[in-house]
Structure formats: structure tokens, C-alpha cells
Amino acid sequence: MQSERKWGGGTILVLVVLLGLLALATYVGIVGWQMGGEGGGGEAMSTTGYIAMAFGIIVTLALGMGLMGLMYYSSRHDQD
């Protein structure tokens, strides 16, 4: 017997809010990206800025992977 899932008002509301936040984040990202550089009136990012951004991305990914690894480790060794 296959159960049909019906979308309630709460599910639709959550989806609408999340899609709205995604659209807002996309808009802010595009506008913010266009403000920099020579064409937008701002200054281009320096090499130091790119190095700092790469370092932040690497540290954030390492932290996320480390925490996920600890979660799986504790789950497999019954230390939840």
C-alpha cells in the first residue's frame, strides 16, 4: 500500500520562505559582486584578499569535515 503525501499549508509556507531567502541571497550576491572592480566604481580585490578568502574557505571546509568525521566516529562506536 502506497501512502500519498499531501503538502499542507505549513510545508508550502516553509518552501516559499526558503525560496524567497535564496532569491534574496542571490540578489545581494550579484549586486555586491558588481560593486567591486574597476567597472563598478570600487577597487579590485588585492592578492592578499584572495589569499585570505582561500584560507577562510579551506579552514571552514576542514572544520566541517572534521566535525562530520567526529559525528560518524561517535555513531559507530556507540558514544551518542
Secondary structure, DSSP 8 states (H G I E B T S, - for coil): --------HHHHHHHHHHHHHHHHHHHHHHHHHHHSTTTTTS----HHHHHHHHHHHHHHHHHHHHHHHHHHHHHHTT--
